[in-house]
């Protein structure tokens, strides 16, 4: 079975510097950018994940995103089968992406090695996002509930012989095993 190496990029405060340092070495089959991370990953982005109200509610001027690429897949509605989650406090983009990526791999019969960067879910620093002070939307689920959902998706990936690893070296709520980017780019 085919194994696809994928990178999921969030908006963590250090992502721009990390991307500048490792960008030329990145050889992933797919690069998924969540929300504003597209401003960092730019032309290497294969999939842009956004909530369906992202552009409308933020009143964005799309020219800053330079969406003049016909090959960019924009996803704002997620594949919710065969697996999904439910939370009384609604959902959050990182969980939506993780489930969507796994569901696509199951339905298309490939395995995924997913690496995350900038998705740490830590908001107690002066600059929580590379673009300034963002909002801690994922924490509306509650930290314990969010950790449980993340652990559940980690176990679900493993049950399909897929993996999720965290490339961050910073504090994180992600329960995924850590991986050094240098082990991947060699």
C-alpha positions as CSV (number, residue, x, y, z in Angstrom):
1,X,0.0,0.0,0.0
2,X,1.2,3.5,-0.8
3,X,2.5,5.6,2.1
4,X,2.2,9.4,1.7
5,X,4.3,11.7,3.7
6,X,2.3,14.9,4.7
7,X,2.9,18.1,6.6
8,X,0.2,20.0,8.5
9,X,1.2,23.5,9.3
10,X,-0.5,25.7,11.9
11,X,0.1,29.3,12.8
12,X,2.4,28.9,15.8
13,X,4.5,31.9,16.7
14,X,7.7,30.3,15.4
15,X,6.4,28.9,12.1
16,X,7.9,31.6,9.9
17,X,11.4,31.1,11.2
18,X,11.0,27.3,11.1
19,X,9.8,27.4,7.5
20,X,12.7,29.7,6.4
21,X,15.2,27.3,8.0
22,X,13.8,24.0,6.6
23,X,11.7,25.0,3.5
24,X,14.3,24.1,0.9
25,X,14.6,20.6,2.4
26,X,10.9,19.8,2.7
27,X,10.0,16.9,0.4
28,X,6.4,16.0,1.4
29,X,3.8,14.5,-0.9
30,X,1.3,17.0,0.5
31,X,1.6,20.3,2.5
32,X,-1.6,21.2,4.3
33,X,-1.8,24.8,5.6
34,X,-4.4,25.7,8.2
35,X,-5.9,29.1,8.1
36,X,-3.3,31.9,7.9
37,X,-0.4,29.4,7.6
38,X,-0.9,29.7,3.8
39,X,0.9,33.0,4.2
40,X,4.0,31.1,5.3
41,X,3.9,27.9,3.2
42,X,2.8,29.8,0.0
43,X,3.7,27.9,-3.2
44,X,4.5,24.6,-1.5
45,X,0.9,24.4,-0.2
46,X,-1.1,21.7,-1.8
47,X,-4.2,22.0,0.5
48,X,-5.5,25.0,2.3
49,X,-7.8,24.1,5.2
50,X,-10.1,26.9,6.4
51,X,-13.4,26.9,8.3
52,X,-16.3,27.8,6.0
53,X,-16.7,31.2,7.7
54,X,-13.0,32.0,7.7
55,X,-12.9,34.7,4.9
56,X,-16.4,36.0,5.6
57,X,-16.0,36.5,9.4
58,X,-12.5,37.9,9.2
59,X,-13.4,40.2,6.3
60,X,-10.1,39.2,4.6
61,X,-8.8,40.8,1.5
62,X,-7.9,37.7,-0.5
63,X,-5.2,39.5,-2.5
64,X,-2.9,39.0,0.5
65,X,-3.2,35.2,0.0
66,X,-2.3,35.4,-3.7
67,X,-4.7,32.7,-4.7
68,X,-3.8,32.8,-8.4
69,X,-3.2,29.0,-8.4
70,X,-5.6,26.6,-10.0
71,X,-3.9,23.6,-8.4
72,X,-4.5,24.7,-4.8
73,X,-7.1,22.6,-3.1
74,X,-9.2,24.7,-0.7
75,X,-11.1,22.7,1.9
76,X,-13.7,24.2,4.1
77,X,-16.1,21.2,4.3
78,X,-14.6,18.1,5.7
79,X,-15.1,14.4,4.9
80,X,-16.8,13.1,8.1
81,X,-16.9,9.4,7.2
82,X,-15.8,6.8,8.2
83,X,-14.7,8.6,11.3
84,X,-15.5,11.9,13.0
85,X,-15.8,13.4,16.4
86,X,-18.5,15.3,18.4
87,X,-18.0,17.9,21.1
88,X,-20.8,19.8,22.9
89,X,-18.7,23.0,22.4
90,X,-18.5,22.6,18.7
91,X,-15.4,21.7,16.7
92,X,-12.0,23.2,15.9
93,X,-9.9,23.3,12.7
94,X,-7.0,21.1,13.9
95,X,-9.4,18.2,14.7
96,X,-11.3,18.8,11.5
97,X,-8.1,18.6,9.5
98,X,-6.7,15.5,11.3
99,X,-10.0,13.6,10.7
100,X,-10.3,14.8,7.1
101,X,-6.7,13.7,6.3
102,X,-7.2,10.2,7.8
103,X,-10.6,9.7,6.2
104,X,-9.2,10.6,2.8
105,X,-6.4,8.1,3.3
106,X,-8.9,5.4,4.2
107,X,-11.2,6.1,1.3
108,X,-8.4,6.3,-1.2
109,X,-6.5,3.3,0.3
110,X,-3.2,4.8,1.2
111,X,-1.4,5.2,4.5
112,X,-0.4,8.6,5.8
113,X,2.6,9.7,7.7
114,X,1.5,13.1,9.0
115,X,3.9,15.5,10.6
116,X,2.6,18.7,12.4
117,X,4.4,22.0,13.0
118,X,3.0,25.1,14.6
119,X,-0.1,23.3,15.9
120,X,0.9,23.4,19.6
121,X,-2.3,24.9,21.0
122,X,-0.4,27.0,23.5
123,X,-1.8,30.5,23.9
124,X,-0.1,31.8,27.1
125,X,2.7,33.7,25.3
126,X,2.8,37.3,24.2
127,X,2.7,36.3,20.6
128,X,0.8,33.1,20.2
129,X,0.6,33.2,16.3
130,X,3.2,34.2,13.7
131,X,1.0,37.1,12.6
132,X,0.5,38.5,16.1
133,X,-1.9,37.7,18.9
134,X,-4.5,35.1,17.8
135,X,-7.5,33.8,19.6
136,X,-7.4,30.4,21.5
137,X,-10.5,29.0,19.6
138,X,-9.5,25.4,20.1
139,X,-9.6,25.8,23.9
140,X,-13.3,26.6,23.8
141,X,-13.6,22.7,23.9
142,X,-11.8,22.8,27.2
143,X,-8.2,21.6,27.6
144,X,-9.0,18.2,28.9
145,X,-11.7,17.5,26.2
146,X,-9.3,18.7,23.5
147,X,-6.5,16.5,24.8
148,X,-8.9,13.5,24.8
149,X,-10.0,14.2,21.2
150,X,-6.3,14.4,20.1
151,X,-5.4,11.2,21.9
152,X,-8.4,9.5,20.3
153,X,-7.3,10.6,16.8
154,X,-3.7,9.5,17.5
155,X,-5.0,6.0,18.4
156,X,-7.3,6.0,15.4
157,X,-4.4,6.8,13.1
158,X,-2.3,4.0,14.6
159,X,-5.2,1.5,14.2
160,X,-4.9,2.1,10.4
161,X,-1.1,1.8,10.5
162,X,-0.8,5.6,9.9
163,X,1.2,7.9,12.1
164,X,1.0,11.5,13.4
165,X,4.2,13.0,14.7
166,X,4.9,16.5,16.1
167,X,7.9,18.4,14.7
168,X,7.7,21.1,17.3
169,X,10.3,21.5,20.0
170,X,8.1,23.8,22.1
171,X,5.5,23.3,24.7
172,X,2.5,21.6,23.2
173,X,-0.9,20.1,24.0
174,X,-0.4,17.6,21.2
175,X,0.0,14.0,22.5
176,X,1.7,12.9,19.4
177,X,5.2,11.5,19.5
178,X,7.9,14.0,18.7
179,X,10.1,13.8,15.6
180,X,13.2,15.8,14.7
181,X,12.8,17.4,11.2
182,X,16.4,16.4,10.5
183,X,15.4,12.8,10.6
184,X,12.9,13.3,7.9
185,X,14.8,15.5,5.5
186,X,17.9,13.3,5.3
